[in-house]
Amino acid sequence: MSYCQSCMCEYLESVSDCPGCGVKLTPGDPAFCPSCEEEILHEVITCPHCGILLGWKREDEEEIQCQRHEGERAVGRCIVCATSVCGDCARRRGGKVFCEEHHDLKVAFDWVAVHSASTQVEAHLMKGHLLAANIPALLLSQHDRMYTTTLGDLALTEVMVQKSMFTEAKQFLDALALELDAEDKSN
């Protein structure tokens, strides 16, 4: 069997491209994380969705070590920064593995909150700055109609970036804040 990594449909070996997506089919069966049951690539060592160490490795590979405690075997990698963490370092929340630095971040699928805004205007400005810096961003707001109740003016709007772009986005927003502070002091 072959399958499409985009739509997860399975096809006979005689088919080479997915008729629905146009994507080249991957031979074999799809792989799923035993912990979070999300689709993963066959060759990954840790699940990019939950951070758990999958336990399979080639014989020529060394065991993954904790980046903080030398000699300690890692149990997973932070889903935000991919730092290897041991049982003492790992912070688990909602079935996901985090490092000490990122355990309190809000995560939704493969997106992480990089900024919490108290107003919609502030959130849209931050999103605009990130987009101008070629950092994909979206807003997650409690003002959205998907919530059955809202907090009105107390609701926060989260500016979200892809997990892989979090560090770059955080550094960009921190530099922007310093620049704006310097402008305010000069005026």
C-alpha positions in Angstrom: 0.0 0.0 0.0 0.9 3.7 -0.5 -0.6 6.7 1.2 -0.9 10.4 0.8 0.8 12.4 3.7 -1.6 15.3 3.0 -5.0 13.7 3.1 -4.0 10.2 4.6 -5.9 8.3 1.9 -4.4 4.9 1.0 -3.9 3.7 -2.5 -2.7 0.6 -4.4 1.0 0.4 -5.3 0.1 1.1 -9.0 -0.9 4.7 -8.1 2.0 7.1 -7.8 0.2 10.5 -7.1 -2.8 11.3 -4.9 -5.7 12.0 -7.3 -7.2 14.5 -4.8 -4.1 16.4 -3.6 -1.7 15.8 -6.4 1.0 14.9 -3.8 3.5 12.1 -4.5 2.4 9.0 -2.5 4.6 7.6 0.3 5.2 3.8 0.2 4.1 1.7 3.2 1.6 2.4 5.9 1.4 5.8 7.8 3.0 5.9 11.2 1.3 7.3 14.3 2.7 8.4 17.7 1.8 5.8 20.3 1.2 8.6 22.9 -0.8 11.3 21.1 -1.9 9.2 18.0 -0.9 12.0 15.6 0.7 11.1 12.3 4.5 11.2 12.3 7.2 10.5 9.8 8.7 7.0 10.0 12.3 8.3 10.6 11.6 10.7 13.6 13.0 9.9 17.0 10.7 12.2 18.9 7.1 13.0 18.2 6.9 16.7 17.0 3.3 17.0 18.3 3.7 15.7 21.9 7.5 15.6 22.3 7.7 12.1 23.6 10.8 10.0 22.8 9.5 7.2 20.5 12.2 4.7 21.5 13.3 3.5 18.1 16.7 4.4 16.8 19.3 2.9 14.5 22.1 0.9 16.1 24.7 3.5 15.1 22.9 6.3 17.0 23.7 7.2 20.5 21.0 7.6 23.2 19.5 11.1 23.4 20.9 12.8 26.5 19.3 15.6 28.5 20.8 18.9 27.5 20.7 20.2 31.1 21.9 17.1 33.0 24.9 15.5 31.4 24.7 11.7 31.4 20.9 11.6 32.0 18.8 9.8 29.4 16.2 12.1 27.8 12.5 11.1 27.9 11.5 13.6 25.3 12.1 17.0 23.6 10.3 20.3 24.3 7.7 20.8 21.6 8.6 24.5 21.4 12.4 24.5 21.2 13.3 20.8 20.8 15.5 20.8 23.9 16.1 17.2 25.1 14.8 16.8 28.6 15.2 14.1 31.3 12.5 13.0 33.7 13.6 15.7 36.2 13.6 18.5 33.6 10.5 17.5 31.6 7.3 19.5 32.3 4.3 17.7 31.1 1.0 19.4 30.3 -1.9 18.1 28.3 0.1 15.1 27.2 2.9 17.3 25.8 6.5 17.6 26.9 8.0 21.1 27.6 11.3 22.4 28.9 11.4 24.5 32.1 11.5 27.7 30.0 8.5 27.0 27.9 6.2 25.0 30.1 3.8 27.9 30.7 3.2 28.8 27.0 -0.2 28.4 25.5 -0.1 25.9 22.6 -2.8 25.1 20.0 -1.8 22.4 17.6 1.5 23.5 16.0 1.1 27.1 17.1 2.4 28.8 20.3 1.4 32.1 21.9 4.2 34.6 21.6 2.3 37.6 22.9 -0.9 38.2 24.9 -2.7 41.4 24.0 -5.4 43.1 26.1 -7.0 44.8 23.0 -7.8 43.7 19.5 -5.9 46.7 18.1 -2.7 45.7 20.0 -3.0 42.1 18.8 -3.5 43.1 15.1 -0.5 45.5 15.4 1.7 42.7 16.7 0.5 40.3 14.1 1.2 42.9 11.4 4.7 43.4 12.7 5.4 39.7 12.6 3.9 39.3 9.1 6.1 42.2 7.9 9.1 40.3 9.3 8.0 37.2 7.3 6.9 35.3 10.5 3.5 33.7 10.0 1.1 34.7 12.7 -2.5 34.3 13.6 -4.8 35.5 16.4 -6.7 33.4 19.0 -9.2 35.6 20.7 -11.8 35.0 23.4 -13.9 37.5 21.5 -14.4 34.9 18.8 -17.9 33.5 18.2 -16.7 30.0 18.9 -16.8 30.6 22.6 -20.2 30.3 24.2 -19.4 33.1 26.7 -16.9 35.8 26.5 -15.1 38.0 29.1 -16.0 41.2 27.3 -13.3 43.8 27.6 -11.3 41.5 29.9 -10.7 38.9 27.2 -7.2 38.5 26.0 -6.1 37.9 22.4 -3.2 35.6 21.9 -0.8 36.3 19.0 0.2 32.8 17.8 3.2 31.7 15.7 4.3 28.3 14.5 6.3 26.4 17.0 9.3 26.4 14.7 9.3 30.2 14.5 8.8 30.9 18.3 12.3 31.8 19.2 12.7 34.1 16.1 9.3 35.7 16.8 10.1 36.3 20.5 13.5 37.9 19.7 11.8 40.1 17.1 9.1 41.3 19.4 11.6 41.9 22.3 13.8 44.0 20.0 10.7 45.9 18.8 9.7 46.6 22.4 13.2 47.9 23.2 13.1 50.1 20.1 9.6 51.5 21.1 10.8 52.1 24.7 13.8 54.0 23.4 11.6 56.2 21.2 9.3 56.9 24.1 12.2 58.0 26.3 13.6 60.3 23.6 10.2 62.1 23.2 
